[in-house]
Amino acid sequence: MLTIPHDKSEAVLLGLNRAFGVTEFEDIRDLTERPGSNRAFRIVLRGSAYLLRINTRPGDMARHFACMQAAADAGLAPRVRYASAEDRISITDFVEAIPFPAAEALVRIPAALRALHALPPFPAAPFNTTCTFLLNKGPALEGFLQKFRTSGILHESETEELFACYQQLADVYPRHDSAPGHNDLFKPDNMLFDGTRLWLVDWEAAFQNDRYADLAVVANMIVTNESTEEAFLREYLGELPDEYQRARFYLMRQLAHMFYAMAFLPLESPGKPIDWGEPVPSYDDFQRRFWAREAGLSDNHAKWVYGRVHWARLLQSMRQARFGEALRIVSDRN
């Protein structure tokens, strides 16, 4: 077991013995993405493949594993064979994923999210790395907003336009309709398709969140026009969306654009204005490539490009009539 961290070897052997009655693998392959990532291994036992995950990043493993187990019990996540919050180790069935066509994802993902959001409430989390962070008033949010406002990353007029639209959205968006959330579906590699079923993986960020948060970040990758938007929401709701549901969904999508622009634009050159002359892909082209795993977020420059394309789409959306109309509809309801 040369690839297993030495300080976790004993705990891994314990998990193998308790789950399978064995103490060695037939095969093992390191799947760890990059330095600093949680360790992941594809292991083979008795001819079957499993995923061994060793969580090295800090976090509440009891909450993580409770959410993962609830999702697995509902058939939304791979079966959990072993989990130890104390040792920060889990063993689950391994998903042999194949490319996931966006046309099929438009149906399968909202159906899976409908089932996820119907589960009993997930535990609260002490952090929020989703776009709804921008709705959580407090010192952390105030510091985040102030740092971006004074960074000089955007032109002054655009900064003022962004914050005016943000305040309008934050003033009207409801805070009373939460559901169990995965909260890390802006990354397509957390949605695995095996040719028959969709599996949601990596439940580290799961907690009770606004039900439209998961929907919005997925839609921002694969919903490209009003027709696909309607199909996506109809599959989630089980019926045609009304104007309030469409408006709220639209506003959450804009909140996601805001969040990723504000979080990722400063990463390339902290404290310095952006070189707006550097070409970047169009939003639609980037998301198409991102969904197909042809583009990723492997370094700060890639994340900066991600922030750029979200900012371009947000700027376009803020200046359209639909933004003001969505604000009016949601405000009238709430």
C-alpha positions as CSV (number, residue, x, y, z in Angstrom):
1,M,0.0,0.0,0.0
2,L,2.7,2.4,-0.9
3,T,0.3,5.0,-2.3
4,I,-1.8,5.2,0.9
5,P,-0.5,7.9,3.3
6,H,1.4,6.2,6.0
7,D,-0.5,7.8,8.8
8,K,-3.8,6.4,7.4
9,S,-2.7,2.9,6.5
10,E,-4.0,1.4,9.8
11,A,-7.3,3.1,9.5
12,V,-7.7,2.0,5.8
13,L,-7.0,-1.6,6.8
14,L,-9.6,-1.4,9.5
15,G,-12.2,-0.1,7.0
16,L,-11.4,-2.9,4.6
17,N,-11.7,-5.5,7.2
18,R,-14.9,-4.2,8.6
19,A,-16.6,-3.7,5.2
20,F,-15.2,-6.6,3.2
21,G,-13.3,-8.9,5.6
22,V,-10.1,-8.4,3.8
23,T,-6.9,-6.5,4.5
24,E,-5.4,-6.0,1.0
25,F,-6.3,-4.9,-2.5
26,E,-6.2,-6.7,-5.7
27,D,-5.5,-3.4,-7.4
28,I,-5.2,0.3,-6.5
29,R,-4.9,3.5,-8.5
30,D,-4.3,7.0,-7.2
31,L,-7.0,9.4,-8.5
32,T,-6.0,12.4,-6.4
33,E,-6.4,15.5,-8.6
34,R,-3.7,17.8,-7.3
35,P,-1.7,18.7,-4.2
36,G,-4.0,19.9,-1.5
37,S,-6.9,17.8,-2.7
38,N,-8.5,15.1,-0.7
39,R,-6.9,11.8,-1.5
40,A,-8.9,9.4,-3.7
41,F,-8.1,5.9,-4.9
42,R,-9.8,3.4,-7.1
43,I,-9.4,0.0,-5.4
44,V,-10.4,-3.4,-6.5
45,L,-11.6,-6.0,-4.1
46,R,-13.0,-9.4,-5.1
47,G,-13.2,-8.3,-8.7
48,S,-15.3,-5.1,-8.0
49,A,-14.1,-1.5,-8.0
50,Y,-14.7,0.9,-5.1
51,L,-13.7,4.5,-4.3
52,L,-11.5,5.0,-1.3
53,R,-11.5,8.6,-0.1
54,I,-9.3,10.1,2.6
55,N,-10.4,13.6,3.5
56,T,-7.3,15.7,4.3
57,R,-9.0,19.1,4.2
58,P,-10.5,20.4,7.4
59,G,-14.3,20.1,7.8
60,D,-17.1,18.4,9.8
61,M,-16.9,14.8,8.7
62,A,-20.0,13.8,10.7
63,R,-22.2,16.2,8.7
64,H,-20.4,15.3,5.4
65,F,-21.0,11.6,5.9
66,A,-24.5,12.0,7.2
67,C,-25.5,13.9,4.1
68,M,-23.7,11.4,1.8
69,Q,-25.4,8.4,3.5
70,A,-28.8,10.1,3.2
71,A,-28.2,10.6,-0.5
72,A,-27.0,7.1,-1.0
73,D,-30.0,5.7,0.8
74,A,-32.2,7.6,-1.7
75,G,-30.3,6.2,-4.7
76,L,-28.7,9.6,-5.5
77,A,-25.1,8.8,-4.5
78,P,-23.0,5.6,-4.8
79,R,-23.6,3.0,-2.1
80,V,-21.5,3.7,1.1
81,R,-19.6,0.6,2.1
82,Y,-17.7,2.1,5.0
83,A,-17.4,5.5,6.6
84,S,-15.4,6.7,9.7
85,A,-15.8,10.3,10.6
86,E,-13.1,9.9,13.2
87,D,-10.5,8.6,10.6
88,R,-12.0,10.8,7.8
89,I,-12.2,7.8,5.5
90,S,-15.0,6.5,3.3
91,I,-15.3,3.6,0.8
92,T,-18.1,3.7,-1.7
93,D,-19.0,2.0,-4.9
94,F,-17.0,3.2,-7.9
95,V,-18.8,4.8,-10.8
96,E,-17.4,4.1,-14.2
97,A,-18.5,7.4,-15.8
98,I,-19.0,8.1,-19.5
99,P,-19.6,11.4,-21.2
100,F,-22.8,13.0,-20.1
101,P,-24.7,14.7,-23.0
102,A,-26.1,18.0,-22.0
103,A,-29.4,17.1,-23.6
104,E,-29.8,14.1,-21.3
105,A,-28.5,16.1,-18.3
106,L,-31.4,18.6,-18.8
107,V,-33.7,15.8,-17.8
108,R,-31.7,13.7,-15.4
109,I,-30.2,16.4,-13.2
110,P,-33.4,18.3,-12.3
111,A,-35.1,15.0,-11.6
112,A,-32.3,14.1,-9.2
113,L,-32.4,17.5,-7.5
114,R,-36.2,17.1,-7.1
115,A,-35.5,13.9,-5.2
116,L,-32.6,15.4,-3.2
117,H,-34.6,18.4,-2.2
118,A,-37.4,16.1,-0.9
119,L,-35.2,14.5,1.7
120,P,-35.3,15.3,5.4
121,P,-33.4,18.5,6.2
122,F,-29.6,18.3,6.1
123,P,-27.6,19.6,9.1
124,A,-26.5,23.3,9.1
125,A,-22.9,24.1,8.1
126,P,-20.6,26.7,9.6
127,F,-19.6,27.9,6.1
128,N,-21.2,28.7,2.8
129,T,-19.2,28.5,-0.4
130,T,-22.2,28.9,-2.6
131,C,-23.7,32.0,-4.2
132,T,-26.2,32.3,-1.3
133,F,-23.3,33.5,0.8
134,L,-24.2,36.8,-0.8
135,L,-27.5,36.8,1.0
136,N,-26.1,36.0,4.4
137,K,-25.8,39.3,6.2
138,G,-22.9,39.6,8.7
139,P,-19.2,40.6,9.1
140,A,-18.0,37.9,6.6
141,L,-20.2,39.2,3.8
142,E,-19.5,42.8,4.6
143,G,-15.8,42.2,4.5
144,F,-16.0,40.3,1.2
145,L,-18.1,43.0,-0.5
146,Q,-15.9,45.8,0.8
147,K,-12.8,44.1,-0.4
148,F,-14.2,43.7,-3.9
149,R,-15.6,47.2,-4.0
150,T,-12.2,48.8,-3.2
151,S,-10.1,46.4,-5.3
152,G,-10.2,48.5,-8.5
153,I,-10.7,45.3,-10.5
154,L,-13.7,46.8,-12.4
155,H,-14.2,50.3,-13.8
156,E,-15.8,52.5,-11.2
157,S,-19.0,52.9,-13.2
158,E,-19.3,49.1,-13.5
159,T,-18.6,48.6,-9.8
160,E,-21.4,50.9,-9.0
161,E,-23.8,49.2,-11.4
162,L,-22.9,45.8,-10.0
163,F,-23.5,46.8,-6.4
164,A,-26.7,48.6,-7.3
165,C,-28.1,45.4,-8.9
166,Y,-26.8,43.3,-6.2
167,Q,-28.6,45.3,-3.5
168,Q,-31.8,45.2,-5.5
169,L,-31.6,41.4,-5.7
170,A,-30.6,41.0,-2.0
171,D,-33.5,43.2,-1.0
172,V,-36.2,41.1,-2.7
173,Y,-34.9,37.5,-2.7
174,P,-36.7,35.3,-0.1
175,R,-34.8,33.5,2.7
176,H,-37.5,31.1,3.8
177,D,-37.5,28.2,1.4
178,S,-34.6,25.9,2.0
179,A,-33.9,22.2,1.1
180,P,-31.1,19.7,1.4
181,G,-28.4,20.9,-1.0
182,H,-25.4,19.4,-2.5
183,N,-23.9,22.8,-3.0
184,D,-20.9,21.9,-5.2
185,L,-22.5,21.2,-8.5
186,F,-21.0,24.1,-10.3
187,K,-18.2,21.5,-11.0
188,P,-19.5,19.0,-13.6
189,D,-17.2,16.3,-12.3
190,N,-19.5,15.9,-9.2
191,M,-22.3,14.6,-11.5
192,L,-21.3,11.2,-12.9
193,F,-23.3,9.4,-15.6
194,D,-22.7,5.6,-16.0
195,G,-24.8,5.3,-19.1
196,T,-27.9,4.3,-17.1
197,R,-28.0,6.4,-14.0
198,L,-26.8,9.8,-12.7
199,W,-24.8,9.8,-9.5
200,L,-24.0,12.9,-7.3
201,V,-20.7,12.6,-5.6
202,D,-18.5,14.6,-3.2
203,W,-20.8,15.7,-0.4
204,E,-18.3,17.7,1.5
205,A,-20.2,21.0,1.0
206,A,-23.7,19.6,1.6
207,F,-26.0,21.5,3.9
208,Q,-29.5,23.0,4.0
209,N,-29.6,25.7,1.4
210,D,-32.0,27.6,-0.9
211,R,-33.5,25.1,-3.3
212,Y,-32.6,27.2,-6.3
213,A,-28.9,27.3,-5.6
214,D,-28.2,23.8,-6.9
215,L,-30.5,24.4,-9.8
216,A,-28.9,27.7,-10.8
217,V,-25.3,26.6,-11.0
218,V,-26.2,23.5,-13.1
219,A,-28.4,25.6,-15.4
220,N,-25.6,28.1,-15.9
221,M,-23.7,25.3,-17.6
222,I,-26.4,23.6,-19.7
223,V,-29.5,25.8,-20.0
224,T,-28.9,28.0,-23.1
225,N,-32.2,29.5,-24.0
226,E,-35.8,29.9,-22.9
227,S,-36.9,26.5,-24.3
228,T,-34.3,24.6,-22.4
229,E,-35.0,26.7,-19.3
230,E,-38.6,25.7,-19.4
231,A,-37.8,22.0,-19.9
232,F,-35.3,22.1,-17.0
233,L,-37.7,23.7,-14.6
234,R,-40.7,21.5,-15.7
235,E,-38.7,18.4,-15.0
236,Y,-37.8,19.7,-11.5
237,L,-41.2,21.0,-10.6
238,G,-43.2,18.3,-12.2
239,E,-45.3,20.9,-14.0
240,L,-44.9,24.1,-16.1
241,P,-43.2,26.8,-14.0
242,D,-45.2,29.9,-13.2
243,E,-43.9,33.4,-13.5
244,Y,-42.7,33.6,-9.9
245,Q,-40.7,30.3,-10.2
246,R,-39.1,31.5,-13.4
247,A,-38.2,34.8,-11.9
248,R,-36.8,33.4,-8.8
249,F,-34.8,30.8,-10.8
250,Y,-33.5,33.7,-13.0
251,L,-32.4,35.8,-10.1
252,M,-30.5,32.9,-8.5
253,R,-28.7,32.4,-11.8
254,Q,-27.6,36.0,-11.7
255,L,-26.6,35.7,-8.1
256,A,-24.4,32.8,-9.1
257,H,-22.8,34.9,-11.9
258,M,-22.1,37.6,-9.3
259,F,-20.6,35.3,-6.8
260,Y,-18.2,33.6,-9.2
261,A,-17.2,36.9,-10.8
262,M,-16.5,38.5,-7.4
263,A,-14.7,35.4,-6.0
264,F,-12.5,34.5,-9.0
265,L,-11.7,37.8,-10.7
266,P,-9.3,38.9,-8.0
267,L,-7.2,35.6,-8.2
268,E,-5.1,36.4,-11.2
269,S,-3.5,39.7,-10.0
270,P,-4.7,40.5,-6.5
271,G,-5.1,44.3,-6.0
272,K,-4.4,45.1,-9.6
273,P,-6.8,46.2,-12.4
274,I,-7.7,43.5,-14.9
275,D,-6.1,43.4,-18.4
276,W,-9.4,43.6,-20.2
277,G,-7.5,43.3,-23.5
278,E,-6.7,39.6,-22.9
279,P,-9.1,37.5,-25.0
280,V,-11.3,35.0,-23.2
281,P,-13.9,32.6,-24.6
282,S,-17.5,33.6,-24.9
283,Y,-19.6,32.5,-21.9
284,D,-21.5,29.8,-23.9
285,D,-18.3,28.4,-25.4
286,F,-16.6,28.3,-22.1
287,Q,-19.5,26.5,-20.4
288,R,-19.8,24.0,-23.2
289,R,-16.1,23.2,-22.9
290,F,-16.3,23.1,-19.1
291,W,-19.2,20.7,-19.2
292,A,-17.3,18.5,-21.6
293,R,-14.3,18.5,-19.3
294,E,-12.2,20.3,-22.0
295,A,-11.7,23.3,-19.7
296,G,-11.3,23.3,-15.9
297,L,-10.3,25.3,-12.9
298,S,-6.9,23.9,-12.3
299,D,-5.1,27.1,-11.4
300,N,-5.7,30.8,-10.6
301,H,-5.6,31.9,-14.2
302,A,-8.2,29.3,-15.2
303,K,-10.4,30.6,-12.3
304,W,-9.8,34.2,-13.4
305,V,-11.1,33.2,-16.9
306,Y,-14.1,31.6,-15.2
307,G,-14.7,34.9,-13.3
308,R,-14.4,36.9,-16.6
309,V,-17.0,34.9,-18.5
310,H,-19.4,35.1,-15.5
311,W,-18.9,38.8,-15.3
312,A,-19.6,39.2,-19.0
313,R,-22.8,37.3,-18.8
314,L,-23.9,39.1,-15.6
315,L,-23.2,42.5,-17.2
316,Q,-25.3,41.5,-20.2
317,S,-28.1,40.2,-17.9
318,M,-28.2,43.3,-15.6
319,R,-28.9,45.5,-18.6
320,Q,-31.8,43.5,-19.9
321,A,-35.5,44.1,-19.2
322,R,-35.9,40.6,-17.7
323,F,-33.7,41.5,-14.7
324,G,-36.0,44.3,-13.6
325,E,-39.1,42.3,-14.4
326,A,-37.8,39.3,-12.3
327,L,-37.1,41.7,-9.4
328,R,-40.6,43.1,-9.6
329,I,-42.3,39.6,-9.7
330,V,-40.3,38.3,-6.8
331,S,-40.8,41.5,-4.8
332,D,-44.6,41.4,-5.3
333,R,-44.8,37.8,-4.1
334,N,-42.7,38.3,-1.0
